[in-house]
């Protein structure tokens, strides 16, 4: 997305960051990535779902840790951004700039995904020894903190806590671990009341001076695994509100996960869009159409 009059400072797989006179404008596109490859097909209103859910969770978790959000109301954006109201409404957030900690902070309450693969091979996840006999999607005895490297290009790599300390410093990593587990525990309990299991989620953090902030997105279908609680059945892969539906379809095509990725058929686009919208509605208790308006 090109926004006249705004300086593009970063473009990622899903988001663009623009410099404004009052902070950084973070814009979520409708791009979708899977296996670290941006697909050629877009999911309508996906960016609005991510922004709406992040705004909700930032408001809910401020008592646990401050975050970088200033406002997601386009009417409160600075003039140079407000002129792009039509493109930005619902999908943009004005945020405080922060120095990013180069670690993805992952909390896992259930065993699945890359954690399950390591567990089957070694009995561990990021070096943490887990009980024997766990099946796909089993709940863990307690949530665990499993950091990974943060890659702008290519794959993030799971690492141990000690390796993360070598990258970011032990004092910082202890703060990130405690904040990650506190955020996950709070959100998992709250989401379960809405009929959603948050199997795992990842957070990013940054510093504004000496203040540690939760940044980027928070507890969205892109950064988390959301499972419908009423369909939860451990021992197999779960139906989900997140990108797993797209990943499963991609795997069914025989794609080898190397770029470029294949285009998505219309029915997959429609069903994926519906999953993002339902995730927003279930979590917030509000119509997605209301957020879009």
C-alpha positions as CSV (number, residue, x, y, z in Angstrom):
1,X,0.0,0.0,0.0
2,X,1.4,3.4,-1.0
3,X,0.2,6.4,1.1
4,X,1.1,9.7,-0.4
5,X,2.7,12.1,2.0
6,X,3.8,9.4,4.4
7,X,7.3,7.9,4.7
8,X,7.4,4.1,4.5
9,X,9.8,2.9,7.2
10,X,9.2,-0.8,7.0
11,X,7.3,-3.4,5.0
12,X,6.7,-6.9,6.3
13,X,4.8,-10.0,5.3
14,X,1.5,-8.5,6.4
15,X,2.1,-4.9,7.7
16,X,3.5,-1.6,6.5
17,X,4.9,1.0,8.9
18,X,4.8,4.7,8.1
19,X,6.3,7.6,10.0
20,X,3.9,10.4,11.0
21,X,4.2,13.5,13.1
22,X,2.6,11.8,16.1
23,X,4.0,8.2,16.0
24,X,4.3,5.2,13.7
25,X,1.3,4.2,11.6
26,X,1.0,0.4,11.5
27,X,-1.2,-0.7,8.6
28,X,-2.4,-4.4,8.4
29,X,-2.9,-5.5,4.8
30,X,-5.1,-8.4,3.5
31,X,-2.0,-10.4,2.6
32,X,-1.7,-13.9,4.0
33,X,1.5,-15.8,4.6
34,X,1.9,-19.5,5.2
35,X,5.1,-21.4,5.9
36,X,6.9,-18.0,5.8
37,X,5.8,-17.4,2.2
38,X,3.4,-14.6,1.3
39,X,0.7,-16.0,-1.0
40,X,-0.5,-14.2,-4.1
41,X,-4.1,-14.3,-3.0
42,X,-5.5,-11.8,-0.5
43,X,-8.2,-12.5,2.2
44,X,-10.7,-9.6,2.2
45,X,-10.9,-7.7,5.5
46,X,-8.2,-9.8,7.1
47,X,-6.2,-6.8,8.0
48,X,-9.2,-5.2,9.7
49,X,-9.7,-8.4,11.8
50,X,-6.1,-8.4,12.9
51,X,-6.2,-4.7,13.9
52,X,-9.6,-5.0,15.7
53,X,-8.4,-8.0,17.7
54,X,-5.1,-6.4,18.6
55,X,-6.9,-3.2,19.7
56,X,-9.2,-5.3,21.9
57,X,-6.4,-7.3,23.5
58,X,-4.2,-4.2,24.0
59,X,-7.0,-2.6,26.0
60,X,-7.6,-5.8,28.0
61,X,-4.0,-6.4,29.0
62,X,-2.7,-2.9,29.9
63,X,-2.7,-3.9,33.6
64,X,-0.3,-6.7,32.8
65,X,2.2,-4.7,30.6
66,X,1.9,-1.4,28.8
67,X,1.7,-1.5,25.0
68,X,2.6,0.7,22.0
69,X,-1.0,1.5,20.9
70,X,-2.0,5.2,20.8
71,X,-5.3,4.9,18.8
72,X,-7.0,2.8,16.1
73,X,-9.6,5.5,15.5
74,X,-8.7,7.1,12.1
75,X,-10.5,10.3,13.3
76,X,-7.7,10.8,15.8
77,X,-4.8,10.2,13.3
78,X,-2.6,13.1,12.4
79,X,-3.6,15.1,9.3
80,X,-1.1,13.5,7.0
81,X,-2.6,10.1,7.8
82,X,-6.2,11.1,8.2
83,X,-6.3,12.1,4.5
84,X,-6.1,8.4,3.7
85,X,-9.2,7.6,5.8
86,X,-10.8,5.3,3.3
87,X,-7.8,3.1,3.0
88,X,-7.0,3.1,6.7
89,X,-10.3,2.8,8.5
90,X,-10.4,-0.4,10.6
91,X,-6.9,-1.7,9.5
92,X,-4.5,0.9,10.9
93,X,-3.2,1.7,14.3
94,X,-1.1,4.7,15.5
95,X,1.6,3.4,17.8
96,X,4.6,4.5,19.8
97,X,8.0,3.8,18.3
98,X,10.0,1.2,20.1
99,X,13.3,-0.6,19.8
100,X,12.4,-4.1,19.0
101,X,13.8,-7.0,21.1
102,X,14.9,-9.5,18.4
103,X,13.2,-12.5,20.0
104,X,9.7,-14.0,19.2
105,X,8.2,-14.8,22.6
106,X,6.0,-17.9,22.3
107,X,3.7,-19.3,25.0
108,X,2.3,-22.8,24.5
109,X,-0.5,-24.3,26.5
110,X,-1.0,-27.3,24.2
111,X,1.4,-29.4,22.2
112,X,1.1,-29.1,18.5
113,X,2.9,-27.7,15.4
114,X,6.6,-27.4,15.6
115,X,6.6,-28.1,19.3
116,X,5.0,-31.5,18.6
117,X,7.6,-32.3,16.0
118,X,10.5,-31.6,18.4
119,X,8.7,-33.5,21.2
120,X,8.3,-36.6,19.1
121,X,12.0,-36.5,18.2
122,X,13.5,-35.5,21.6
123,X,10.8,-35.4,24.3
124,X,11.4,-31.7,24.6
125,X,10.2,-28.4,23.3
126,X,12.9,-25.7,23.1
127,X,14.9,-27.8,25.5
128,X,12.1,-28.1,28.0
129,X,11.6,-31.7,29.0
130,X,7.9,-32.7,28.9
131,X,6.0,-35.7,30.2
132,X,6.0,-38.9,28.2
133,X,3.0,-40.0,26.1
134,X,1.6,-36.6,25.0
135,X,-0.5,-36.7,21.9
136,X,-1.2,-34.0,19.3
137,X,-3.2,-31.2,20.8
138,X,-2.9,-32.4,24.4
139,X,-3.0,-29.7,27.0
140,X,0.4,-29.3,28.8
141,X,0.6,-29.5,32.6
142,X,1.3,-25.8,32.6
143,X,2.0,-23.2,29.9
144,X,5.6,-23.1,28.8
145,X,7.7,-20.2,27.3
146,X,9.5,-21.2,24.1
147,X,11.4,-18.4,22.4
148,X,12.5,-18.3,18.8
149,X,14.6,-16.1,16.6
150,X,12.9,-13.3,14.7
151,X,13.5,-13.6,11.0
152,X,12.5,-10.8,8.6
153,X,13.1,-13.3,5.7
154,X,12.7,-17.1,5.9
155,X,11.9,-19.2,8.9
156,X,12.0,-18.3,12.6
157,X,14.0,-20.9,14.6
158,X,13.0,-22.3,18.0
159,X,15.8,-21.8,20.5
160,X,16.3,-22.5,24.2
161,X,15.9,-19.9,26.9
162,X,19.7,-19.8,27.4
163,X,20.2,-19.1,23.7
164,X,17.7,-16.3,23.9
165,X,19.6,-14.8,26.9
166,X,22.8,-14.8,24.8
167,X,20.9,-12.7,22.2
168,X,18.9,-10.3,24.3
169,X,20.4,-10.5,27.8
170,X,19.2,-12.6,30.8
171,X,17.5,-9.7,32.6
172,X,15.5,-8.8,29.5
173,X,14.6,-12.4,28.8
174,X,13.4,-13.0,32.3
175,X,11.1,-10.0,32.0
176,X,9.9,-11.2,28.6
177,X,9.3,-14.7,29.8
178,X,7.2,-13.5,32.8
179,X,5.2,-11.1,30.7
180,X,4.6,-13.7,28.0
181,X,3.2,-16.3,30.4
182,X,1.1,-13.7,32.3
183,X,-0.4,-12.4,29.1
184,X,-1.1,-15.9,27.8
185,X,-2.6,-17.2,31.0
186,X,-4.9,-14.1,31.2
187,X,-6.0,-14.3,27.5
188,X,-6.4,-18.1,27.5
189,X,-8.8,-17.9,30.4
190,X,-10.8,-15.0,28.9
191,X,-11.0,-16.6,25.5
192,X,-12.2,-19.9,27.0
193,X,-15.2,-18.1,28.4
194,X,-16.0,-17.2,24.8
195,X,-15.6,-20.8,23.6
196,X,-12.1,-20.5,22.1
197,X,-9.0,-22.4,23.2
198,X,-5.8,-20.4,22.6
199,X,-3.4,-23.3,22.0
200,X,-0.4,-21.1,21.7
201,X,0.5,-17.5,20.8
202,X,3.5,-15.4,20.1
203,X,4.3,-11.8,21.3
204,X,6.8,-9.2,20.3
205,X,8.2,-6.6,22.7
206,X,10.2,-3.5,22.4
207,X,11.6,-0.7,24.6
208,X,10.6,3.0,24.5
209,X,13.5,4.3,26.5
210,X,13.6,2.1,29.6
211,X,9.9,1.1,29.4
212,X,9.1,-2.4,28.1
213,X,6.1,-2.4,25.8
214,X,4.0,-5.1,24.1
215,X,4.2,-4.3,20.4
216,X,3.1,-5.4,16.9
217,X,-0.1,-7.5,17.1
218,X,-1.6,-9.4,20.0
219,X,-3.5,-12.6,20.2
220,X,-4.8,-12.6,16.6
221,X,-5.4,-15.6,14.3
222,X,-2.1,-14.8,12.6
223,X,-0.1,-14.9,15.9
224,X,-2.0,-17.6,17.7
225,X,-3.8,-21.0,17.3
226,X,-7.5,-20.5,18.1
227,X,-9.5,-23.7,18.4
228,X,-13.3,-24.0,19.0
229,X,-13.6,-25.4,22.5
230,X,-16.8,-27.3,21.8
231,X,-15.0,-29.3,19.1
232,X,-11.8,-30.0,21.0
233,X,-10.6,-33.6,20.8
234,X,-7.0,-34.3,21.6
235,X,-5.0,-36.9,19.7
236,X,-5.4,-35.2,16.3
237,X,-5.2,-31.8,14.6
238,X,-8.0,-29.5,15.6
239,X,-10.3,-27.3,13.5
240,X,-9.3,-23.7,13.9
241,X,-10.0,-20.0,13.4
242,X,-6.5,-19.3,12.4
243,X,-4.3,-19.9,9.3
244,X,-4.1,-23.6,9.9
245,X,-7.0,-24.1,7.5
246,X,-5.0,-22.4,4.7
247,X,-1.9,-24.4,5.7
248,X,-3.8,-27.7,5.5
249,X,-5.2,-26.8,2.1
250,X,-1.7,-25.9,0.8
251,X,-0.3,-29.2,2.1
252,X,-3.1,-31.0,0.2
253,X,-1.8,-29.5,-3.0
254,X,1.7,-31.0,-2.6
255,X,3.4,-27.6,-2.5
256,X,6.9,-27.9,-1.1
257,X,6.7,-24.6,0.9
258,X,9.2,-22.9,-1.4
259,X,8.3,-19.5,-2.9
260,X,6.3,-18.6,-4.9
261,X,3.2,-20.0,-3.1
262,X,0.1,-21.1,-5.0
263,X,-3.0,-19.0,-5.3
264,X,-6.0,-19.8,-3.2
265,X,-9.3,-20.9,-4.8
266,X,-12.4,-18.8,-4.1
267,X,-13.9,-21.2,-1.6
268,X,-10.8,-21.3,0.5
269,X,-10.7,-17.5,0.4
270,X,-14.3,-17.2,1.5
271,X,-14.0,-19.7,4.3
272,X,-10.8,-18.2,5.6
273,X,-12.3,-14.7,5.6
274,X,-15.3,-16.1,7.6
275,X,-12.9,-17.7,10.1
276,X,-11.1,-14.4,10.7
277,X,-14.4,-12.6,11.1
278,X,-15.8,-15.2,13.5
279,X,-12.6,-15.0,15.6
280,X,-13.1,-11.3,16.0
281,X,-16.8,-11.7,16.9
282,X,-16.3,-14.5,19.3
283,X,-13.5,-12.8,21.2
284,X,-14.9,-9.3,21.3
285,X,-18.6,-10.2,21.5
286,X,-19.2,-7.5,18.8
287,X,-20.3,-7.8,15.1
288,X,-17.3,-7.6,12.8
289,X,-19.4,-5.3,10.5
290,X,-19.5,-2.8,13.3
291,X,-15.7,-2.7,13.4
292,X,-15.5,-2.4,9.6
293,X,-17.8,0.6,9.8
